[in-house]
Amino acid sequence: MFNSSNEHWAVLAGFALISLIGGALGYVMRTIDAGKKVRISIACLEGLSAAFFGVIMYAIYREFNISLWFAFGLAGLFAWAGSRATLKALKSLLASRTGIKLDSEDCKHENDSK
């Protein structure tokens, strides 16, 4: 699949980077649309959280041998949606593949109802 270990790390870094950027921009756009003030610290945290999901998407890409560009697109889409929305979307997949069942309370945040 990869000609060298450097390619492996470059693709992994690409997943993390596209997710980091998508997560931060997604937060900024959702905050602006809600008419609230953008906080740089929260944008960075959202970006880092999305980068974590990007690394998970890389693992899924490798495990299921799906198209690189399709996996990049999914990573960007999930990053843009945000980590909480991504966890909600992946909850049933996690349950079916691993047997781990998450309560709906596990995916909620104190600000979700506001």
C-alpha positions in Angstrom: 0.0 0.0 0.0 2.7 2.4 1.0 6.2 2.5 -0.5 7.9 3.7 2.6 7.0 4.3 6.3 7.3 8.1 5.5 4.3 7.8 3.2 2.4 6.1 6.1 3.1 9.0 8.4 2.4 11.6 5.8 -1.0 10.2 5.1 -1.7 10.0 8.9 -0.6 13.6 9.3 -2.9 14.5 6.4 -5.9 13.0 8.1 -5.1 14.8 11.3 -4.4 18.1 9.6 -7.6 18.1 7.4 -9.6 17.2 10.5 -8.0 19.8 12.7 -8.7 22.6 10.1 -12.3 21.3 9.5 -13.0 21.1 13.2 -11.8 24.6 13.9 -13.6 26.1 10.9 -16.8 24.2 11.6 -16.8 25.6 15.2 -16.2 29.1 13.9 -19.0 28.9 11.3 -21.5 27.4 13.8 -20.7 30.1 16.3 -21.0 32.9 13.8 -24.3 31.4 12.6 -25.6 31.4 16.2 -24.6 35.0 16.6 -22.2 34.3 19.4 -18.6 35.4 19.9 -15.9 33.1 18.6 -13.4 32.0 21.2 -9.9 31.1 19.9 -9.4 28.6 22.8 -12.6 26.7 21.9 -11.7 26.8 18.2 -8.3 25.2 19.0 -10.0 22.6 21.3 -12.6 21.7 18.7 -9.8 21.4 16.1 -7.7 19.1 18.3 -10.8 17.0 19.1 -11.5 16.7 15.4 -7.9 15.8 14.7 -8.3 12.9 17.1 -11.3 11.7 15.0 -9.1 12.2 11.9 -6.6 9.7 13.3 -9.5 7.3 14.0 -10.7 7.8 10.4 -7.2 6.9 9.3 -7.4 3.6 11.2 -10.8 2.9 9.6 -9.3 3.7 6.1 -6.4 1.3 6.7 -8.6 -1.5 8.2 -11.3 -1.5 5.6 -9.1 -0.6 2.7 -11.4 2.2 1.4 -10.5 4.9 -1.1 -8.0 7.4 0.3 -9.9 10.4 -1.1 -13.3 9.0 0.1 -11.8 8.6 3.6 -10.3 12.1 3.5 -13.7 13.4 2.5 -15.4 11.6 5.4 -12.7 12.9 7.8 -13.3 16.5 6.6 -17.1 16.1 6.8 -17.0 14.6 10.3 -14.5 17.3 11.4 -16.8 20.0 10.1 -19.8 18.6 11.9 -17.9 18.5 15.2 -16.8 15.8 17.5 -20.0 15.5 19.5 -22.0 15.1 16.3 -19.5 12.7 14.9 -19.7 10.6 18.1 -23.5 10.5 17.8 -23.2 9.4 14.2 -20.7 6.7 14.9 -22.5 5.4 18.1 -24.5 2.7 16.3 -21.4 1.6 14.3 -19.4 1.3 17.5 -22.1 -0.7 19.1 -22.5 -3.1 16.2 -18.8 -3.6 15.6 -17.5 -3.7 19.2 -20.4 -4.5 21.4 -19.8 -1.2 23.3 -23.1 0.5 23.9 -23.1 4.2 24.8 -25.9 5.8 26.7 -27.4 8.9 25.1 -26.2 10.8 28.2 -22.6 9.9 27.2 -22.9 12.0 24.1 -24.5 15.0 25.7 -22.8 18.2 26.9 -24.1 20.7 29.3 -24.4 23.3 26.6 -26.3 21.0 24.2 -29.7 22.0 25.6 -29.1 25.7 25.5 
